């Protein structure tokens, strides 16, 4: 039996709803694989919620879709704060100074040691919150020096001062996430290296989760929109799982955690895309909502 058909039978999904669309551009329900409305989905978001948006780094359409989501939420009367994966929480004061125009963008980028992608991709997201109304731009990640050291020499190599930079009650990611992470590495690594790389990945996720939960505890009247790489969002095992774990036992007053994946269908056919849109037989649904575009950068 064809593998795609078999997956469809297992999931109880009728593939013609996807197969009849070429290319598969649009907004899809993650649980069912059915076309839906972005606006209708966003109307379910309430104060105190966290919206986690995955992206392909540096893809212009993904930047524009992130801003569209933020603006639609604002148009619903919600106060929007923004959390960014690319900034270390130890640089939060520099972020505040930049967003308050106390320092120039050039100085800000030097102070946070910005590297890699152009800041052009994230300038508008960083400046989206209305600071005069109490919204914030939140630096979410662990210091790069910390994750780089752990990836090379492991958690046990951290000095006491370095270990203090870990989030309180730090925990590694769940086993299914670890397996998916190791499967994504192109070459098989020695077991110790695998553990070190996954520990660094877990620090990334758990630090962002800690920052996000602490923020929503203190700002229950706001919605926190997080921009992060797609792998951290997909199938819930990374950042969403750590957010939910950290919210356990806190009590009432915290809202929902919503996940949104952004996928690019350029140079992929519908059969390749439907495997990414539909719930995976091992990992479950990719996200609550899947935005598929076809734009090439």
C-alpha positions as CSV (number, residue, x, y, z in Angstrom):
1,X,0.0,0.0,0.0
2,X,1.2,3.5,-0.8
3,X,2.9,5.0,2.3
4,X,0.9,8.3,2.1
5,X,-2.4,6.5,1.8
6,X,-1.4,4.3,4.8
7,X,-0.7,7.4,6.9
8,X,-4.0,8.9,5.8
9,X,-5.9,5.8,7.0
10,X,-4.1,5.8,10.3
11,X,-4.9,9.4,10.9
12,X,-8.5,9.1,9.6
13,X,-7.8,11.9,7.1
14,X,-9.2,12.2,3.6
15,X,-6.2,13.3,1.4
16,X,-8.3,14.8,-1.4
17,X,-8.7,18.0,0.6
18,X,-5.0,18.6,0.3
19,X,-4.3,16.8,-3.0
20,X,-6.8,19.0,-4.8
21,X,-4.9,22.1,-3.9
22,X,-1.8,22.9,-5.9
23,X,0.3,24.6,-4.6
24,X,-0.8,24.2,-1.0
25,X,-0.7,27.8,0.0
26,X,-3.0,28.9,2.8
27,X,-3.8,28.5,6.5
28,X,-4.3,25.0,7.7
29,X,-5.7,23.5,11.0
30,X,-2.8,21.5,12.5
31,X,-5.1,18.9,14.0
32,X,-7.2,18.1,10.9
33,X,-5.2,19.4,7.9
34,X,-8.3,21.4,6.8
35,X,-8.1,24.9,5.4
36,X,-9.2,27.6,7.9
37,X,-9.1,31.3,8.5
38,X,-6.2,33.1,10.1
39,X,-8.5,35.8,11.4
40,X,-11.0,33.2,12.9
41,X,-8.2,31.4,14.6
42,X,-6.7,34.5,16.1
43,X,-10.0,35.6,17.5
44,X,-9.6,32.7,20.0
45,X,-6.5,34.4,21.6
46,X,-7.1,36.1,24.9
47,X,-5.1,38.2,27.4
48,X,-2.6,36.1,29.2
49,X,-2.0,33.8,26.2
50,X,1.3,33.0,24.6
51,X,1.5,32.7,20.8
52,X,4.6,30.9,19.6
53,X,5.4,31.5,15.9
54,X,8.0,29.4,14.1
55,X,9.9,30.7,11.1
56,X,12.5,29.9,8.5
57,X,15.2,32.4,9.5
58,X,15.6,35.3,7.2
59,X,12.6,34.6,4.9
60,X,10.9,37.8,4.1
61,X,7.3,36.4,3.8
62,X,7.7,34.9,7.3
63,X,8.6,38.3,8.7
64,X,5.6,39.9,7.1
65,X,3.3,37.1,8.4
66,X,4.6,37.6,11.9
67,X,3.8,41.3,11.8
68,X,0.4,40.5,10.3
69,X,-0.4,38.2,13.2
70,X,0.7,40.8,15.7
71,X,-1.3,43.6,14.0
72,X,-4.5,41.4,13.8
73,X,-4.2,40.7,17.5
74,X,-3.7,44.4,18.3
75,X,-6.7,45.2,16.1
76,X,-8.7,42.9,18.4
77,X,-7.9,45.3,21.3
78,X,-5.1,43.1,22.7
79,X,-1.9,44.5,24.2
80,X,1.0,42.8,22.4
81,X,4.5,42.2,23.8
82,X,7.1,40.4,21.6
83,X,9.7,37.8,22.7
84,X,12.7,37.2,20.4
85,X,14.8,34.1,20.3
86,X,17.8,36.0,19.0
87,X,18.5,38.1,22.1
88,X,20.1,36.9,25.4
89,X,18.1,37.7,28.5
90,X,21.3,39.1,30.1
91,X,21.0,41.9,27.4
92,X,17.5,42.9,28.4
93,X,18.6,46.3,29.6
94,X,20.1,47.0,26.2
95,X,16.9,46.0,24.5
96,X,14.9,48.4,26.7
97,X,17.3,51.2,26.0
98,X,17.1,50.5,22.2
99,X,13.3,50.3,22.1
100,X,13.1,53.5,24.2
101,X,15.5,55.2,21.8
102,X,18.0,55.9,24.5
103,X,20.8,54.3,22.4
104,X,21.2,54.1,18.6
105,X,20.5,50.9,16.7
106,X,24.2,50.7,15.8
107,X,25.2,50.8,19.5
108,X,22.5,48.3,20.4
109,X,23.7,45.8,17.8
110,X,27.3,46.2,19.0
111,X,26.3,45.8,22.7
112,X,24.3,42.6,22.0
113,X,27.0,41.3,19.7
114,X,24.5,40.8,16.9
115,X,25.7,38.4,14.2
116,X,24.4,36.3,11.3
117,X,21.2,37.5,9.7
118,X,20.6,41.1,9.0
119,X,18.7,42.9,11.7
120,X,16.4,44.2,8.9
121,X,14.5,40.9,9.4
122,X,13.6,41.6,13.0
123,X,13.7,45.4,13.5
124,X,9.9,45.8,13.0
125,X,9.1,42.9,15.4
126,X,11.5,44.3,18.0
127,X,9.8,47.8,17.7
128,X,6.2,46.5,17.5
129,X,5.2,46.8,21.2
130,X,3.7,50.0,22.5
131,X,6.2,50.7,25.3
132,X,4.2,53.8,26.4
133,X,1.3,51.4,27.1
134,X,3.3,49.0,29.1
135,X,4.1,46.4,26.4
136,X,7.7,45.1,26.1
137,X,10.2,43.5,23.8
138,X,11.6,40.6,25.6
139,X,15.0,39.0,25.2
140,X,14.4,35.3,25.7
141,X,17.5,33.3,25.1
142,X,20.4,32.1,27.2
143,X,23.8,33.7,26.6
144,X,25.5,32.2,23.5
145,X,28.7,31.6,25.5
146,X,26.7,29.3,27.8
147,X,25.2,27.1,25.1
148,X,28.4,27.1,23.1
149,X,30.3,25.8,26.0
150,X,27.8,23.1,26.9
151,X,27.6,21.9,23.3
152,X,31.4,21.4,23.3
153,X,32.1,20.1,26.8
154,X,28.8,19.4,28.5
155,X,26.8,20.6,31.5
156,X,29.3,19.2,34.0
157,X,32.0,21.5,32.6
158,X,30.1,24.7,33.7
159,X,31.7,26.8,36.4
160,X,29.5,27.9,39.3
161,X,29.1,31.4,37.9
162,X,28.1,29.9,34.5
163,X,25.6,27.4,36.0
164,X,23.9,30.4,37.6
165,X,22.9,31.6,34.1
166,X,20.8,28.4,33.6
167,X,17.0,28.9,34.2
168,X,15.8,27.9,37.7
169,X,14.9,24.2,37.8
170,X,16.5,23.6,34.4
171,X,15.4,20.4,32.7
172,X,16.3,18.6,29.5
173,X,13.7,18.3,26.8
174,X,11.5,15.2,26.6
175,X,12.7,12.0,25.0
176,X,10.6,12.3,21.8
177,X,12.1,15.8,21.2
178,X,15.6,14.5,21.7
179,X,15.0,11.8,19.2
180,X,13.7,14.2,16.6
181,X,16.6,16.5,17.3
182,X,19.2,13.8,16.9
183,X,17.5,12.6,13.7
184,X,17.9,16.1,12.3
185,X,21.7,16.0,12.7
186,X,23.2,15.0,9.3
187,X,26.0,12.8,10.7
188,X,25.9,10.3,13.5
189,X,27.9,11.6,16.5
190,X,29.5,9.9,19.4
191,X,26.9,9.5,22.3
192,X,28.7,12.1,24.5
193,X,28.5,14.7,21.7
194,X,24.9,13.9,21.1
195,X,24.1,14.5,24.8
196,X,26.1,17.8,24.8
197,X,24.3,19.1,21.7
198,X,20.9,18.2,23.1
199,X,21.7,19.8,26.4
200,X,22.6,23.0,24.7
201,X,19.3,22.8,22.7
202,X,17.4,22.2,25.9
203,X,19.0,25.2,27.6
204,X,17.8,27.3,24.6
205,X,14.2,26.0,25.0
206,X,14.0,26.0,28.8
207,X,15.5,29.5,29.1
208,X,13.0,30.9,26.6
209,X,10.2,29.1,28.4
210,X,11.2,30.4,31.8
211,X,11.4,34.0,30.5
212,X,8.0,33.7,28.8
213,X,6.2,32.2,31.8
214,X,7.7,34.8,34.2
215,X,6.6,37.6,31.9
216,X,3.0,36.3,31.5
217,X,2.7,35.8,35.3
218,X,3.5,39.5,35.7
219,X,1.6,40.8,32.7
220,X,-1.7,38.7,32.6
221,X,-3.4,41.5,30.7
222,X,-1.1,41.1,27.7
223,X,-0.5,38.6,24.9
224,X,3.1,37.5,24.4
225,X,4.0,36.7,20.8
226,X,7.2,34.7,20.5
227,X,9.3,34.6,17.3
228,X,11.5,31.6,17.1
229,X,13.1,29.1,14.7
230,X,10.6,26.5,13.4
231,X,12.3,23.5,15.0
232,X,11.7,24.9,18.4
233,X,8.0,25.0,17.7
234,X,7.2,22.0,15.5
235,X,5.4,19.1,17.2
236,X,5.4,20.8,20.5
237,X,8.4,19.0,22.0
238,X,10.7,22.0,22.3
239,X,9.6,25.5,23.5
240,X,5.9,24.8,23.9
241,X,6.4,21.7,26.0
242,X,8.8,23.6,28.3
243,X,6.3,26.5,28.7
244,X,3.5,24.1,29.6
245,X,5.8,22.3,32.1
246,X,6.8,25.6,33.8
247,X,3.2,26.7,34.1
248,X,2.2,23.6,36.0
249,X,1.3,24.3,39.6
250,X,1.3,28.1,39.2
251,X,-2.5,28.3,39.5
252,X,-5.2,30.1,37.7
253,X,-4.8,33.3,35.7
254,X,-2.5,32.0,32.9
255,X,-3.9,31.6,29.5
256,X,-3.4,29.2,26.6
257,X,-0.2,28.4,24.7
258,X,-0.9,28.6,20.9
259,X,1.6,27.4,18.3
260,X,1.8,28.5,14.7
261,X,4.2,27.0,12.1
262,X,5.3,28.9,9.0
263,X,6.3,26.6,6.1
264,X,7.6,27.5,2.6
265,X,6.3,25.4,-0.3
266,X,8.6,26.8,-3.0
267,X,10.1,23.9,-5.0
268,X,8.0,21.3,-3.1
269,X,5.1,19.4,-4.5
270,X,1.8,18.8,-2.6
271,X,2.8,15.3,-1.5
272,X,5.9,16.6,0.2
273,X,4.0,19.5,1.8
274,X,1.1,17.4,3.1
275,X,3.5,15.3,5.1
276,X,4.5,18.5,6.9
277,X,1.0,19.8,7.3
278,X,-0.7,16.7,8.5
279,X,-0.2,15.2,12.0
280,X,2.9,13.0,12.1
281,X,2.2,9.3,13.1
282,X,5.0,9.5,15.7
283,X,5.2,13.2,16.7
284,X,1.6,14.2,16.5
285,X,0.3,17.5,15.1
286,X,2.9,20.0,13.9
287,X,1.2,23.1,15.4
288,X,-2.2,24.5,16.2
289,X,-2.0,26.4,12.9
290,X,0.2,26.0,9.9
291,X,0.7,28.9,7.5
292,X,2.0,27.8,4.1
293,X,3.5,30.2,1.6
294,X,5.2,29.7,-1.7
295,X,7.4,32.8,-2.0
296,X,11.1,32.4,-2.8
297,X,13.5,34.8,-1.1
